[in-house]
Amino acid sequence: MGLLMSSGFSDIKSFQTIFFDPETMIAPDIVKEGHGEGAFVVLKGVKT
């Protein structure tokens, strides 16, 4: 996130999903705010 901030982004948030083996999933995983647990992470920021 430091690179985003140094590039002029603010209000940075991260969201994650895919907490289990995708091969055995029978329904979509939940989406949680943050990062570090899920296999798929999305970052959102506002360019100022």
N, C-alpha and C positions, 0 to 999 in steps of 0.2 A: 504494500500500500504506500510505502514511502516514495516509490517511483511515481505513482499517480499524484501524490501531494506535491512533489517537486516539479511536476509537469503542469501544475496549475489546476488540479482537480480538488474539489472540496465535497463535503457531505458524502463521503465514501462509505458504502455499506457492502457487506458480502452475504451471500445466501448459498446454502449447500443442500445437496440431496444425494441419493444413491449410497445408502448405508449398508446394503447387503449385496450379495452376488446377483448381478443383473440376470444371469442365466436362470435363476430360480425364482425371480420375482413374478408374482401373480397379479399385483396391483402396483401403481406408482408409489414410490416412497414419499414421505412427507418432505416438506421444504422447511429448513430451519435457518434462522439468521446466524451468521458467523461463518467460520471456516476452520478446518483442521480435522474434521471427522468424516465428511462426505467425500465421495470420489469425484463429484462434479460441483464446481464452485463458480458462481457468477459474481462479478464485481460491478457495482454501480457507482458512478460519480458524476458530479456536475462540473463542467469546465467553466472556470471563472476568469 
